[in-house]
Amino acid sequence: MDWSKTKTIFIIVFSILNICLYWMYVNRNANIENLEVMGTTSVEDVLKSENITYKLPPFVDKEASYVSADIVDFNKESLKDLKGQRIAITSDNLLESTLTDKLTFEETQKDDFKTFLSQYVLNGSEYTLWDVAEEQNKAFFFQQFDGRPIYYSPSTMLVVTWDESGRIQSYEQRMLRDFTNFNKKDLLSPLEIIGSLASRGLLKQNSEVTSVKMGYSTLVRLTETQVFAPTWDVQVKLESGETEHHFLNANDGKVIEFQIDSDSNEDKEQSE
């Protein structure tokens, strides 16, 4: 990428980002005012009245930065060390692999696919297992930055597929590089985030908040560069035993809904 093109991209990115941040600042203040009216004691009372229990992590890192990164354009030279597979680059940023080695789903699942990732996937250690859809014979992984997953970004997902006998057949990979931190902001605490969900009626009765973890979600998506915002992932165990995930912007408390199109592998993000 030449310098003039890079400069133009960053001017566009940060112009859009400034508008987004101002909008988020206004909405964040409104949300915080609502939370302050509700009050910490009131949040706890609401949760108690609904029989919602929770386990909160220590609120140590009270600030987090936005993150920008560039989309990786795969090339044969960067993939030459990958063995036991046939690789096709169907577009500059999509890698499709068909395994020739015999490897079963059961074997790889025992260690959350870590052996598979390290031996067969470019920069596999950057990915973390998110979900195993056994009815679809697929496992979904998110790329991480600084140990935190990037939730449901098409530019950072790895999807592994196996056949009915459990043999891994193929995977599709997209990846980002050159991550940069910028514009550090205050975070809403896990209790404030749970309170925000409770005030919206999004936490069901007799449920348990089992974890509140930090990651990232897409804020600005351009052709070559992506910008991500700090995002809380609230995991909730329902009375039925099922698990729900709620994603909220960690700065302003907006609820983020990811709608995955399984055919195009694209997502749509909506906020409340």
Secondary structure as UniProt FT lines:
FT   HELIX           3..38
FT   HELIX           40..49
FT   TURN            50..51
FT   STRAND          53..54
FT   STRAND          63..71
FT   HELIX           76..79
FT   TURN            80..81
FT   STRAND          85..91
FT   TURN            92..93
FT   STRAND          94..99
FT   HELIX           105..109
FT   TURN            110..113
FT   HELIX           114..120
FT   TURN            122..123
FT   HELIX           124..126
FT   STRAND          127..133
FT   TURN            134..137
FT   STRAND          138..145
FT   TURN            146..147
FT   STRAND          148..150
FT   TURN            151..152
FT   HELIX           154..156
FT   STRAND          157..162
FT   TURN            164..165
FT   STRAND          167..173
FT   STRAND          176..186
FT   HELIX           190..199
FT   TURN            200..201
FT   TURN            205..206
FT   STRAND          208..221
FT   STRAND          225..237
FT   TURN            239..240
FT   STRAND          243..249
FT   TURN            250..252
FT   STRAND          255..261
FT   TURN            262..265
FT   STRAND          266..271
//
